[in-house]
Amino acid sequence: MTTRLALPQSRLARLALLVAVAILFVLLTGLIDGHKGVAPLRLLIQPKFPLANALPGLLLGGLLLLLSRRLLWSFGLAYLLQAVLYGVNALKVENLGTPLMPADFRMVGQLRKGGFHLLAGYLPHSPWPYLALLAGLAAIIALWHFEPPLFARRTRGKRLVGGAVLAVTLGSLLAGSSAWAGFYNGRTLWLEPWSAASTTIHSGLVSSLLMFHIQYGHAKRKADPAAVKQLLAQNEPALQQHMQMPATPASALPDIVVIQSESFFDPSTLRGYEHADLTPNLRRLQAEGTSGPLYVPTFGGGTIRTEFEVLTGLSLRYFEDMQFPYLQMNRKLVPSMVRALNARGYETVAIHGNDPAFWNRTTAFKALGFDRFVSRTQFPANAAMDGKYMADSAMTDEIMDQLKDSGPPQFLFAISIEAHGPYDVEPANTAERDAIRVPAGIEGKEKLELQDYIYHIQHADHELGRLAALLAKRSRPTLLLFYGDHLPALTNVYHTLGFVDGGNMLSEPGTWLLVDPAHPRKAVHEDIASWMLPGKLLDTAGIHDDAYFALTQLLVPQLARLTRAPGAPLSDESSGQQQVDTDMASVALLRMKGKLEKLLPVSAPGTPSNYAGQPAAMSTSAGTAH
């Protein structure tokens, strides 16, 4: 005989039970959130904060109640789903140091596109979270079987009307309807536009997600052509002079190899490593070329943010709604350095030892203009692995296999993966890893992760030196650009050690290097932002005929330091900087839409073929027998 839970019979008592469960839901939401702005006691002091944070869950619980007629089951399931959301947020905070943002939900689609093996590495290794989830599911199943309905099945259309109202209300909220902007905004709650972390602490995770979604999810900046014309007019003499610099003859154009080194930065910027020489090849090559701090638009992850800036020369600070550009680009043709090189006769090839579908790179690289994409399946079957991912040595081998000694000049854009986190996977040589010195104060898990990270970037540094040596022996001239896409998410290490310059981990720059391995030059130190790298690279190659990239070089001193990871503290800007920054936003918007060229003083040769018409098909074959 099945024993069912007993529920009150009178309508008033059932209503009181419903209110009590709703209040309990709000209190428990504040409890699981854990931030001071929505703590349970705030319901008595400032109720709008905890209520706003719990509102989506309350609406979902109410909708499930009308569908199932089971009170505890409905709000229990809503709370379990909410708990999963908070669990995912905790994982992101632990690994990347930043809370969830609306754009992170685009990652769900990556699970079926080769991304699960990468994201699964961040899942907890302890069995307790999984046991807690199973316990929650068991409770939900038990409530479905043993909880009696709160009200009769037939309600003369009241359930249908109530369900429709709740569904529309919840749907409009999740869709970020502007109708909710009057409540989910910085005046009513607490919104720090520059920091998701600060917003979450004050307003709660759910409220912060909704506010960023409503305030910025549909934000579309509008370009000001008049401001663009004024900026171009102010810089036209310098632009003309820049673009009339002697160009490298087509027959003498150098091959170009770009290395985007996963999570690479110089550990000597950390206290405790000031005098350590962990990247000797980088240091040696810095004395033979141009290098310096690199300001990037991301931290701990989001590789494609830096990658997008380097390939396009467009700053993501001017595209607030584009958190994951490759997942959000909706144009078949995107102006880029790749297309500028295509116009000069280059063969353009992307190389990455990972699944080509992850981050939507196959589609994105086609839009950016690459001729071919060499991905994991085109690497040799015996390509070396180290830790969780393909070793950087395998990437160096593939680069040298792809480079030809005859034919058109080549542009190779190679993306490493060996040093990708999480840093808790045993490397190929644990003795080498364990021998790495760690400063005092770093113990346990943080010590192992720091050693694992340094182990992998020392390999990246070794491969940088090996590649430079191999390129120096080539008969064809070759430029080598090397940079780190972002700092690794070693947040506890940064908090414990701190940076030598006293900087913040979100705004701390990485490093970049541009060198001609066969012809060392006098060292030049230069601060630069990732979106300014393509202009610098084209200049060094003797390609000066793209006015947009020339403009980015003229503005380097004013705008480089404004590039920063989302959530990094705002830097002080002078009124002059603010005006140039605002005008450059309009330039970037017109550039992305393909409407800038007609305003430029001189168009690059081949511009019509670069930015109009249909893109050529991109091959994904390696093009080289192994």
N, C-alpha and C positions, 0 to 999 in steps of 0.2 A: 504494500500500500504506500503510495507516494504522499509524503507530508509536504504541504504547501505553506509558505509564509502567510501569516495573518495580517491583513490590511484593514484599516478602519472602514466602517460601513457608511457612516454619515458623510454627506457631501462636504460639510464644513471641516470635518476632521481630515478628509482626503486632501482638501485644499491646503490645510495647515501643514500636512506632511509634504506636499509638493513644495511649498515655500521653504520649509526646513531643509529639504534636500538641495534646493537651489542655493540657499545661503551656505550650506556645508560645501557645495561645489566651489563657490567663490573663495571660501576660506582655504580649502585644500589646494586650489589653484595658486593662491598666494604662497602657500607653504612650499609647494614644489618649485615655484619660481625662485624663491629664496632671496629676492632683492627687496631692499628697504621700502621702495615706493609702493609695493603691492603686498607687503607683509599682512598677515591676517588682521592684526590690530588696526591697520590703516582703514579698515572698513568702518570703524567708529570715528576716525579722525578726518579722513579725506576719502569717502567711499567711491568717488568717481574713478579713482585710479584702479583699485582692485576689481571693481565692477566692469570697467572697460576691458581689462585684461582677460576677464573670464567670460565676457559676452559671447564670443563665437562658440565656446563650449556650451554655454547655457542654451543658445539657439539650436545647436546640434542635438543636445539632450532633449529639448522640447520637441523637436521634429521627430526624433526616434520614439519618443513617448507616444506621439499621436499615431505613429505607424505600428508600434508594437503593443501599446497600452500597458507596458511594464515600466514602472517608475525607476526602480533601482537598476534594472538592466540597462535602461536608456542612458541614464546619467553616468552609470558605471562604465559603459562602453565609450561614451564621450570623453570621460576622464582618462581612460586607458589610452585612447588615441592621442590625447593631449600629453600624456606622460611620455609616449614614444617621441613626440615632437621635442619635448624638453630633453630627452635622452640624446637625440641627434644633436641638439644644440650644445649639450655638455661635451660631446665628442669633438665638435668643431672648436669650441673654446679651448679644450685641452690641447688639441693638435695645432690649431692655427691662431689661437689667441683672440679670436673675434667671434661674436654671436652670429646666429643665422640672419640672413638678409633675404628679401623676397626672391632675388635672382638665383639664390642657391637651389630653389625648387626646380630650376631648369636641369639640375644634375640628375633628377630622377630618370629623365630620358636617356642619360648616358649609361645607365645600368644595363640596358640591352644593346649597347653599342660598344662593347668591349671595355667598359669602365668598371665593371664590378670587381675585377681582380685588383684594380688600383684602389678603389674606395674601400674594399673589404679589409685592406691593411690597417685601416683606422678603427675597425671594430674592437671592442674591449676583449681582452684575453681572459679576463676573470669570468667564471661561470655564473656569478651572482646576478648580473643584469638579465641574462637569459632566463634564469630560474624565476626571477621576479616577473618577467613578461609571461612566462608559462603559467605562473600562479594567477596573474591577472586574467588570462584567457580562461583558465579553469573556473574562476569565480564568475565570469561572464556567462559561461556555459551553464553553470549551476543555477544562476539566477533565471536564465531562460526557461529552465525546466521546473523550477520550484516557486517562482514568483507569480502570484495570481494577477490578472489584469486590474488596473486601477479603476477602470470604468467600462461600461458596456460597449459592445462592438458597434451597435447601431446608435448614432447620435444625431440623426436627421440632418446630415450634411455638415455638422459643426466640425468634425474631424477633418473633412476635406477642405473646408474653408481655412481652418486654423493651420493645417499642414501647408497649404498653398502660401499663406501669409508668411509662415516661418521659413519656408524654402526660398521665397523671393528675398526676404530680409537677409538670410544668411548668404545667399548667392550674391547679392549686391555688395555685401560687406567683403566677402572673399575676392570679388572681382575688383575691389578698390574703387567702387562708385564714388563720384565726387559728392554725392548726397551725404556721405559720412564725413566729409572733410570738416564740417562744422564741429564735430566731436573729437575725431582722431586727428588732432593738430597740436602744434607746439604751444599754443596759448591755453588750450583746455587741459592738456596733459603735460608732457615734457618731451620735447624733441630737440636733439642736438644734431643738426644736419651733417656735421662732419664726423660724428662718432656714433655708430650703432651701439657700441659698448656702453657709453654714457646714457644713451636713451633707454636702453634695456634696464640698466640699474635703477633708473627713476620710474619708468613707466611699465616695466614688465616685458617679458619676451614677446607675448602675443600682441600687445599694444604697439610695441616698437615695430614689429613686422607690418602691422596694418598701417601705421603712420608712414613708414617709408614707402609702402606700396601705394597708398592713396596720394601722398604728397609728391612722390617722384616716379611712381610706376608709369604714369601716363604723361609725365613732363616732356614737352617737346620744345626745346629752345628754337627760337626763330632767328635766322641770320639777318644782319643789318647790312645790306649791300653798300649803303652810303659810308658806314664805318670802315668797311673793307677797302673801298676806294680811297678813303682818307689815309688809312694805314699804308696802303701800297704807294700812294703819292708821296708820303713822308719818307719812304724807303726806296723810292724808284732810282735815284742816282746810285745808291749803293748796290741795288739789285742789278742794274745795268752793268755796273763795273764788275760785279761778281760773275755775271753770266758771260761777260766778254773775256774772262780769263782764258789763257791758252788751253785748249782741250787736247786730251790724249788722242792721237790718231787712231782710227778704228783698228788698224793692224797691230797696234801696240797696247790695246786695252788689256788690263791685267785680269787674270782669273781672280775671283773673290770667294773666300771661304769664311762663313760666319758660324761661330759656335755659340749657341745659347746653352750655357752650362747650368744644369738644374741646381737651384738653391746655392750657387757658388757665391761666397764672399770671403774676404780676407780676415781670418780669425784674429789677426794682430790688432784689429780695431776693438777687441774685447779686453777688458782689464784682466790681467793674469796671463795674457798672451802677447803683451806689447812687444817683447823682444824675441818671440818665437819666430822661427823661419819655417813655417808649415807649407808655404807655397813658393819655393825657390825659383821655379821656372817663370811664374808670373812676375816675380820681382826682377829677375834677369831681363825679361822681355820688356818690362816697363822702362828700363834704362835704354831701350833701343827704339821706342816708338812713342805714341801718344796714349795717355791713360789718365785715370782719375776716378773720383766718386761718380756713381751712376744712380740717379734718382728714378725710381720705378713706381708704378701705380698699384702695387700689390704687396702683400706680406704673407709669407708662410705657404702660399698656394696661389691659385689663379694664374698659372704660368701664361695662359693665352692673353692676359691683359698686357704684360710686357711684350710678348711676342707680337701682338697686334700693333702696338705702338712702334716697334722697331721696323716692322714690314711696311707700315703705311705712313709713318711720320705724323700720325694724328694723335693728339693727346686725349686720353679718355676723360680727363677732367672737364672736357667740353661736351661729353656725351654721358650725362648723369644717369640716363636710363639704360645704359649698356654696360652691365656688370660683367657679363661673359660674352664678349663680342662675337666669337665664332658661332655661338648658339643663337645670337640675336641679329646677326647681319641678314638683311632681307634684300640685298642687291646682288645681281649676278656678276656685276663688275665693280670692284673696289679699287680706287686709285692707290698705287703702292710703289715702293721702290722696285719691286719685281717687274712691274709694267714699264717703269722708266728704263730698266736694264734690258728688257725685251726689245724696246724701241731702238736700243743701240746694238742689237744683234746678239745679245747674250742668250745662252741656253740656261734656263733656270730650273734648279732641282732642289726639292726639299728632302731631308733625310731624317728619319726618326725610328728608333728601334722599339716601337710600341704599336698597338693596334691603330690603324689609320682612321677608324671611325670615332675614336675617343676624342672629345672636344670638337667633333664635327670637322676635323682637319681636312678630310678629303674634299668636302664641299667648299670649305673656306679657302683652301689653297688654290682651288680652281678659280674662285672669284678673285683672288689676289693676283692671278696670272702665272702661276708656276706651270712649267711644261711637264714636269714629272714629279711624282711623290714616291720615294723609296721608303717603304715602311717595314715593319717587323718580318712579314712573310717573304720579303725580297732579300733579307740578310741571309748569309750562309746558315745552314741548319746547325752547324757547330759553333755559332757565334758565342763568344765568351759571356758568361753570366757572373754577376757578383752580388751577393745578397738577393734581394727580391727581383732585381731588374737586370737588363742587359748592361754589360760592362762598357765603360767609355772607350776601352781599347778596341772593342768591336766597331764602335762608331768611327774611330780614327782609321781603321782598316777599310771600312766602307767608303769613307771620303776619298782615300787614296785610290781605291778601285774605280771610283766614279770620275776622277779627274783625268782628262785626256791631254796628250801632248800636241795635238793638232786639232784643226777645226775652229769653230767660233769660240769666243771667250765664254767662260762658265761662271755662274753664280750658284754656289752650294750653300744652302741654309740647313745646318745640322743641329738637331735638338737632342741633347743628352738626356739620360734618365737614371743613370746609376745612383746618383746622390739624392734621388727623390725619397721623401719620407714615406711612411713612418720609419724611425731609426731604431727599431727593436727587432730587426731580422738579422740573423747571424750572417756575417760576411764570409767570403771564401777563405779568408785567412784570419782566424780569430786571434792568433798570437800577435799578429801585426796590429790588430785593433786594440788589444788589451795593453800593448806597450805604449800607447799614446798617453802623454802626460795630461792630467786634468788639474786645473787650479783648485786651491783649497776652497772648501765650501760647497763643492759639487759632489754629491754622493748618490748612491743607489741608482734608480732608474735614470735620473738626469745625467749621471756620469756615463752610463753605458750609451745613452743616446748621443751625447756629445762626442764620445770616442768613435762611435759608429759613423757619425756625420763627418768628422775630420778624416777618418780612414778613407771615405769615398771621395772627398774633395782633394785629398792628396793624390788620389788616382787621377782625378780630373786635371790637376796641375801637372802631373807626370805626362798625361796625354797631350796637354797643351805644349809642353816642351818637345815631345816626340813629333807632334804634327808640325810645329814650327821648323824643326830640323829637316823633316822630309820635304816641306815646301821650299826651304832654302836651296835644296839641291835640284829643283825643277828647272828646266830650260825656259819655261814660260814665266813671266812676272806674276806674282801672286800676292794679294793682300789678305791678311788674316785679322778678322774682328772677333774678339772673345769677350763675353760678358755674362754675369750672373742674372737670372731672371728675377730673383727675389731672395731675401734672407730666409733661412730655414725657420720653422716654427719651434725654436728652442726657447719658448717664452720663459720658463722657470730659470734657465741658464742666464738669460739676459737680465732678469730681475735680480739674480744673485750676484752676478759679476758686474754688470753695467758696462757701458761703452766708454772708451778712452776719452772721447770728445763730450761725454755727458749727454749724448743724444737719446732720443726715444726710439724704441725698436721699430715702430711703425714708420718713422721718418728717416731712420738711419740709412744712408745710401749703401749700395753695393759697389761693384767695381767693374771697369771696362778697360779694354786694351785694343788698340789698333796699331798693327805693325806690318812692315814689309820684311819678312824673315831673311830674304836674300840681301837686303840693303838696309842695314841698321841706320837709324838716324839719331839725332840728338833728342834726348828725352823731353817731352812736353807734358805738363800736368794741366788737366782741364776738367772742371766740373761740367757735367752734361746730364740731360734727361734722356730716357730711353727713346722718346719720340723724336729727338734731335739726332740720333745716331745715323739714320739713313742719309741725311743731308751731309753729315761729316764723312761718311763712307764714300758717297758719290764724289764729293769734293776731292778726296784723297786719290780716287781712281781717275781724276781728271775729267769728270762728267759734270758740267756746270749749267746745262741748258734747261733744267727744270726750275722755274721761278719759285714754285712753292717750297721745294727743298732748300733753295737758296735763302728764302725768307726765314725759314726755321733757323738757319745758321746765324743770321743777323740778329736774332732775338735771344740767342743763347744766354748772354749775361743777365738779361732781365727775367727770364721765365724758367730757367733750368730748375731752380730749387722749389718751384711751385708744384712740381710733380711729386706725389706722395701717395702712400697706401691709403685706402679708405679708412677713416678713423684716426689718421695722424693729426696731431695738433696743427691748427692753422698758423701759418707764418705771417709776420707783419708785412703788409704790402704798402709801398708808397702809392700816392695817387697816380703817379706816372705808370707804375707797374700795373695797377688796377685797370687803367684805361687800355694799355696794350693787351693785357690778359682778356679783357672783354672783347676787344676788336678781334683778337686771334680766335676767340670762340666762333665768331661769325665766319672767319676765314675757314676754319676747320669744317663747319657745317656745310658751307658751299662746296668745299673740296670733296666731302663725302658724297654729296649729291651730284657731282660732276658739273657744277655750275660756276666753278671758280676760274677756269681757264680763260673764259672770255673777258675777265676783268684783269688778268695778269698783263704786265707790260710786254712780255715776250713769251710766246708759247714754245714749249719744247718740241723739237722735231718729232713727228710721229704721234703727237698728242691725240689726233682724232682716232687713230687706230688703238690707242691705249685706253680711251675712256668711252668709246662708243661702239655700237655693234654687239655681236655675240662673242663670248669668250671661246677661245679654242679649247678643244677637249684636252684634258690632262691625263697623261699616262701614269699608271701606278706600277709599271714594271720597272725593274732595276736597270734595264738597259745594258747590263754587264753580266756575262756568264761567270758563275762562281765555281 
